[in-house]
Amino acid sequence: MTAGTISAVILLILIALFLFILALTGIRIIAPYQKGVVERLGRFQRVADPGLTLIVPFLDTLRKVDMREQVVDVPPQEVITRDNVVVTVDAIVYYEATDPVKLVYNVADFMTAATKLAQTNLRNVIGEMELDQALTSRDVINAKLREVLDDATDKWGVRVVRVEIKRIDPPADVTQAMHRQMKAEREKRAAILEAEGQRQSVILQAEGEAEAVRRVADAERYKLEVEATGQANAITTVFSAIRNANPDDKLIAIQYLDTLKEVANGTATKVFMPYEASGILGALGGIKELFKEGGGPETPSGNGAQPPSGNMG
């Protein structure tokens, strides 16, 4: 093999090696979560999708754009609320790229721009609120800030997914005053609950006593009703028996005398008789005839029964 042949072979090998290296330079691999922006001689050429893509070496440039959701940590800053209280606020902004071309060409440093934009709008949103409202309205702040940032970053090819307020720290003296206020509020609620419990206890006790009185009254009423019913039944029975026996004046006079004996059996020295009794005592004249018919002994005329006067000693 001559020297010229050897030189030709070496040249061919170098050319093949150069072409191989050149081919490797023109092959690019894009990850599934990325997209590529291809530029040719400084001008936008096309958008490359994930996978294997070919570019012209030394003429084309490939910029990869991460399409995953990203996080911007907004550093703490002091914000003045509407009631002139200085609070320290920081937040987190979540975003994702929607247009890689806008993200590459419309903003030079998106992270810095997003951080400054979030800080500015965070001051504006919280500056319109009072301290108590800002502390209890984090969802409202998150929603307003996300809406403002999403509108502002739309021309950058970015969509703001959500915004989260990490903390809102008032000054130390305001925090102490809030703690005292919360303690007083808890003590007030405890006192109200205790008073309410005592009131309920008194009400329940009074209701129990009222229920007991009602039950006793119902029992007494039932007792009186039963006794009255029994007495009425007894009177009705006696009256029916007397009516069925068809009594005459003599029987009534004897019963009246027995009743007078029971009345006069007490310790009283006088017995007052009703005026209506004179009509009944008129039947006493027939008692003697009743005894005669029954064969009883006659009473001497000297000791004959005298009609009782209006009162008996």
C-alpha positions in Angstrom: 0.0 0.0 0.0 1.5 3.2 -1.1 1.6 6.4 1.0 -1.1 8.0 -1.1 -3.5 5.2 -0.5 -2.8 5.4 3.2 -3.5 9.1 3.2 -6.7 8.6 1.4 -7.9 6.0 3.9 -7.1 8.2 6.8 -8.9 11.1 5.1 -12.0 9.0 4.6 -11.9 7.9 8.2 -11.6 11.5 9.4 -14.5 12.5 7.1 -16.7 9.6 8.4 -15.8 10.5 12.0 -16.7 14.2 11.3 -20.0 13.2 9.7 -20.8 10.9 12.7 -20.0 13.6 15.2 -22.0 16.1 13.1 -24.9 13.7 13.0 -24.8 13.2 16.8 -24.7 17.0 17.2 -28.0 17.3 15.2 -29.8 14.7 17.3 -31.7 15.9 20.3 -33.9 14.0 22.8 -36.7 15.9 24.5 -38.2 14.5 27.8 -42.0 13.9 28.1 -42.4 16.9 30.4 -40.5 19.2 28.1 -41.0 21.0 24.8 -38.3 22.4 22.6 -38.1 25.8 20.8 -35.9 25.5 17.7 -34.2 28.6 16.3 -32.3 28.8 13.0 -29.8 31.6 12.7 -31.4 33.5 15.5 -35.0 33.2 14.2 -37.8 31.1 15.6 -38.2 27.9 13.5 -40.6 25.5 15.2 -41.7 23.9 18.5 -40.3 20.4 19.0 -42.5 17.9 20.8 -41.2 15.3 23.3 -39.1 12.5 21.8 -36.3 12.4 19.2 -35.9 15.5 17.1 -33.3 16.5 14.5 -31.8 19.9 14.0 -29.2 21.3 11.6 -25.9 21.4 13.4 -24.2 24.8 13.7 -27.4 26.4 12.3 -30.1 25.5 14.7 -30.4 26.0 18.4 -32.7 24.1 20.7 -34.1 25.6 23.9 -35.9 23.2 26.2 -38.9 24.4 28.2 -40.1 22.6 31.3 -43.9 22.2 31.1 -44.3 20.9 34.6 -45.9 22.9 37.5 -43.3 25.1 39.1 -43.2 26.9 42.4 -42.2 30.5 43.1 -41.4 31.2 46.7 -42.3 34.9 47.4 -40.0 36.1 50.2 -41.4 37.8 53.3 -42.3 41.4 53.1 -43.9 44.1 55.3 -47.4 45.2 54.2 -49.5 47.9 55.7 -53.2 47.1 56.1 -56.0 49.5 55.7 -56.1 50.1 59.5 -52.4 51.0 59.5 -51.0 47.8 61.0 -47.7 46.6 59.6 -47.8 42.8 59.0 -45.2 40.4 57.6 -46.5 38.4 54.7 -45.1 35.7 52.4 -46.7 33.4 49.9 -46.1 30.6 47.4 -47.2 30.8 43.8 -47.7 27.6 41.7 -47.7 28.0 37.9 -47.3 26.0 34.7 -46.2 26.9 31.2 -48.8 26.8 28.5 -46.9 28.4 25.6 -43.2 27.7 25.4 -42.7 30.3 22.7 -44.1 33.1 24.8 -42.2 31.9 27.9 -39.0 32.1 25.9 -39.4 35.3 24.0 -41.8 37.5 26.1 -39.9 37.5 29.4 -36.2 37.4 30.1 -36.3 36.0 33.7 -39.6 34.6 34.5 -38.8 33.6 38.2 -37.7 37.1 39.1 -40.6 38.7 37.2 -43.1 36.4 38.9 -41.6 37.1 42.3 -41.7 40.9 42.0 -45.2 40.7 40.5 -46.5 38.6 43.3 -45.0 40.9 46.0 -46.5 44.0 44.4 -50.0 42.5 44.1 -49.8 41.0 47.5 -49.2 44.4 49.0 -52.2 45.8 46.9 -54.6 43.0 48.0 -53.8 43.1 51.7 -53.5 46.9 51.8 -57.2 47.0 51.0 -58.2 44.9 54.0 -58.1 45.5 57.8 -56.1 43.3 60.0 -58.9 41.1 61.3 -60.2 40.7 57.8 -56.8 39.8 56.5 -56.2 37.2 59.2 -59.6 35.5 58.6 -59.8 35.8 54.8 -56.9 33.8 53.5 -59.0 32.1 50.9 -60.2 35.5 49.6 -56.6 36.8 49.4 -55.5 33.6 47.6 -58.3 33.9 45.0 -57.8 37.6 44.3 -54.0 37.2 44.0 -54.3 34.2 41.7 -56.7 36.0 39.5 -54.4 39.1 39.2 -51.3 37.1 38.6 -53.0 34.8 36.1 -54.1 37.9 34.0 -50.7 39.5 34.2 -48.7 36.3 33.3 -51.0 35.3 30.4 -48.8 37.2 27.9 -45.8 35.2 29.3 -47.4 31.9 28.3 -47.9 30.9 31.9 -51.0 29.9 33.9 -51.0 30.5 37.6 -52.6 27.4 39.2 -53.0 28.6 42.7 -51.5 31.0 45.3 -51.1 30.1 49.0 -50.4 32.6 51.8 -47.9 31.0 54.1 -48.2 33.3 57.0 -49.4 36.8 58.1 -47.6 37.9 61.2 -48.8 41.1 63.0 -46.4 43.0 65.3 -45.6 41.6 68.8 -47.7 44.2 70.7 -50.7 43.6 68.4 -50.3 39.8 68.8 -50.3 40.2 72.6 -53.4 42.4 72.4 -55.1 39.7 70.2 -54.2 37.0 72.7 -55.7 39.1 75.6 -58.8 39.7 73.5 -59.1 36.0 72.7 -58.7 35.1 76.3 -61.4 37.6 77.4 -63.7 36.2 74.6 -63.2 32.7 75.8 -63.8 33.7 79.5 -67.0 35.5 78.3 -68.2 32.4 76.5 -67.4 30.3 79.5 -69.4 32.6 81.8 -72.3 32.7 79.3 -72.3 28.9 79.1 -72.2 28.6 82.9 -75.1 31.0 83.3 -77.0 29.2 80.7 -76.4 26.0 82.4 -77.6 27.4 85.8 -80.7 28.9 84.1 -81.5 25.5 82.5 -81.0 23.8 85.8 -83.4 26.2 87.6 -85.9 25.9 84.8 -85.8 22.1 84.9 -86.1 22.1 88.7 -89.1 24.4 88.6 -90.7 22.3 85.9 -90.1 19.2 88.0 -91.7 20.8 91.0 -94.6 22.0 88.9 -95.0 18.5 87.5 -95.0 17.1 91.0 -97.6 19.6 92.2 -99.8 18.7 89.2 -99.4 15.0 89.8 -100.4 15.4 93.5 -103.3 17.6 92.6 -104.4 15.0 90.0 -104.1 12.3 92.6 -106.2 14.3 95.1 -108.8 15.1 92.5 -109.0 11.5 91.5 -109.3 10.5 95.1 -112.1 13.0 95.7 -113.9 11.9 92.5 -113.7 8.3 93.5 -115.0 9.1 97.1 -117.8 11.3 95.7 -118.7 8.6 93.2 -118.8 6.0 96.0 -120.9 8.2 98.2 -123.2 9.0 95.4 -123.5 5.3 94.6 -124.2 4.6 98.4 -126.8 7.3 98.6 -128.4 6.0 95.4 -128.4 2.5 96.8 -129.9 3.5 100.1 -132.5 5.7 98.5 -133.5 2.9 96.1 -133.7 0.5 99.0 -135.9 2.9 101.0 -138.1 3.6 98.0 -138.5 0.0 97.3 -139.4 -0.8 101.0 -142.2 1.9 100.8 -141.7 3.2 104.4 -144.5 4.9 106.4 -144.4 7.7 108.9 -144.0 5.4 111.9 -140.7 3.9 110.5 -139.4 7.4 109.8 -140.2 8.5 113.3 -138.4 5.6 114.9 -135.3 6.3 112.7 -135.5 9.9 113.7 -135.5 9.0 117.4 -132.5 6.8 117.0 -130.7 9.6 115.3 -131.6 12.0 118.2 -130.2 9.5 120.6 -126.8 9.4 118.8 -126.8 13.2 118.6 -127.5 13.6 122.3 -124.8 11.0 123.2 -122.0 13.6 123.1 -120.7 16.0 125.7 -122.8 18.9 124.7 -125.4 20.2 127.2 -127.8 21.4 124.6 -129.0 20.0 121.3 -130.5 22.3 118.8 -133.1 20.7 116.6 -134.2 22.0 113.2 -137.5 23.6 112.7 -138.5 21.1 110.1 -138.4 18.3 112.7 -141.7 19.4 114.2 -143.5 17.9 111.3 -141.8 14.6 111.7 -142.4 14.5 115.5 -146.1 14.8 114.8 -145.9 11.1 113.9 -144.7 10.2 117.5 -148.3 10.0 118.6 -148.6 6.8 116.6 -145.7 5.2 118.3 -147.9 4.2 121.3 -150.3 2.6 119.0 -147.4 0.8 117.4 -146.3 -0.7 120.7 -149.8 -1.7 121.6 -150.2 -3.6 118.4 -146.9 -5.2 119.1 -148.0 -6.3 122.7 -145.4 -4.1 124.5 -146.0 -2.6 128.0 -147.9 0.6 128.3 -146.2 3.6 129.5 -147.9 5.2 132.6 -149.7 8.4 131.9 -147.7 10.2 134.6 -144.5 9.4 132.8 -145.8 9.7 129.3 -143.5 11.0 126.6 -143.6 14.7 126.1 -142.8 16.2 122.7 -139.4 17.7 122.9 -139.1 21.4 122.8 -137.0 23.3 120.5 -133.9 22.4 122.4 -132.9 19.6 124.8 -130.8 19.9 127.9 
